[in-house]
Structure formats: structure tokens, C-alpha cells
Amino acid sequence: MDRTAEFRRWKAQCLSKADLSRKGGVDEDVVEFVQLLNEREQYFTTSSCAGRIILLDGGINGFEVQKQNRCWLLVTHKPCVKDDVMAALKKATGDAILKFEPLVLHVQCRRLLDAQILHSVAIDSGFRNSGITVGKRGKTMLAIRSTHGLEVPLSNKGKLMVTEEYIDFLLKIANQKMEENKKRIESLITDNKNMIKVIDESSPDSKGH
């Protein structure tokens, strides 16, 4: 099987699978971008998260890195308020951590050149931590991501270690980062549309049928 045919097979298999994420679907802020990529012959998305504010509770012997050992106290893809965090913290029994995670999007690309083009768009849109990997079987993956995250411990063994005033301050920062993240996604969509227009004008058969 040639590379192009194999890529089409991988794409068909991936897009036909059920969404096993916690939310069970694509986040609203990236639906347009995900659809834009999946409509192209040279790309398909394998996972995505538009960005979120989360409150996690780790084990009493320290925060566990593994996902299966985390307790998700709060997850939101929208701006967050202090009352919601304070209510969620009452459930904490270990080391609670407040995090803001910006957009993370994984895209499998048909060729390295296709990945490099999209990588350039991502960098220009502010996602400067994006990178390309090439696997042993020739799978070319692009991870679109940035560095404007936030991670702050709030409690230890269930005891709150900071003031409510400080939590309010942290949430203002997290919400600002959420807004900046949204602006970068909008820029990514616009820049990608412009990229597609240039590709289509230079290569009439570049669009999938």
C-alpha cells in the first residue's frame, strides 16, 4: 500500500471511531477549526481540547501525575468564578491544584511538508510550543500548543493553604489566559483559511473529494 492510500485508511479509521474523551465531543471553540482540517485531504485531527480551567485533587502522599489517580473536582471551558472553586475545594482530601491548560490539538499529516505548512500557521498564531514528530511507520504528527498555561497548588492533605483573596486573584489570571487562548484560536482559524486559499490557488487538486 502506498503512503497516500495508507494515510487515507488511517484517516477513515480515526474519524469513524467514537469520541472517548470525558466530554464526548469536540469543544465548541475548536469545532470550526477541526472541521476545516478534517475536510482537507492532507490532514485529520486525532484529539483536541480547546482550553480549560481545572481543579484536580491528588493523593494525600503528594500529587499524582497519572490521570487515573487524579480526582477531577472542577472542569470548565468557560471563565470561572471563585464561588465554584471554593465549593469544589470542599471535596478535596489531598493536594488540590488549580490549572489552566491552553489549546492542545493533535493533527496527523499526509506528508512532512503538509505538517510544516500547518506548523508555520500555528507558530504565527501564537502557539509557539507546537512541534512535529515522525514515527517509525511514517506517521507524521503535529501537536499545536502554546506555553501560556498556569498551575498553582491550593491545598495540602485537604487543608487550604491560600486565602480566598488569592484564589480570586488566580482566577482573574486564569480567565485572562482563557480569553487570550480564544483569540489565538480565532487567529489560527483565520490564518488557516488563508493558507488553504493559497494552496487551492496553487494546486487545484489539493482539496479532498
C-alpha positions, 0 to 999 in steps of 0.5 A: 500500500502506498503512503497516500492510500495508507494515510487515507485508511488511517484517516477513515479509521480515526474519524469513524471511531467514537469520541472517548474523551470525558466530554464526548465531543469536540469543544465548541471553540475548536469545532470550526477549526477541526472541521476545516482540517478534517475536510482537507485531504492532507490532514485529520485531527486525532484529539483536541481540547480547546482550553480549560480551567481545572481543579484536580485533587491528588493523593494525600502522599503528594500529587499524582501525575497519572490521570487515573489517580487524579480526582477531577473536582472542577472542569470548565471551558468557560471563565470561572468564578471563585464561588465554584472553586471554593465549593469544589475545594470542599471535596478535596482530601489531598493536594488540590491544584488549580490549572489552566491548560491552553489549546492542545490539538493533535493533527496527523499529516499526509506528508512532512511538508503538509505538517510544516505548512500547518506548523508555520500557521500555528507558530504565527498564531501564537502557539509557539510550543507546537512541534512535529514528530515522525514515527517509525511507520511514517506517521507524521504528527503535529501537536499545536500548543502554546506555553501560556498555561498556569498551575498553582497548588491550593491545598495540602492533605485537604487543608487550604493553604491560600486565602480566598483573596488569592484564589480570586486573584488566580482566577482573574489570571486564569480567565485572562489566559482563557480569553487570550487562548480564544483569540489565538484560536480565532487567529489560527482559524483565520490564518488557516483559511488563508493558507488553504486559499493559497494552496487551492490557488496553487494546486487545484487538486489539493482539496479532498473529494 
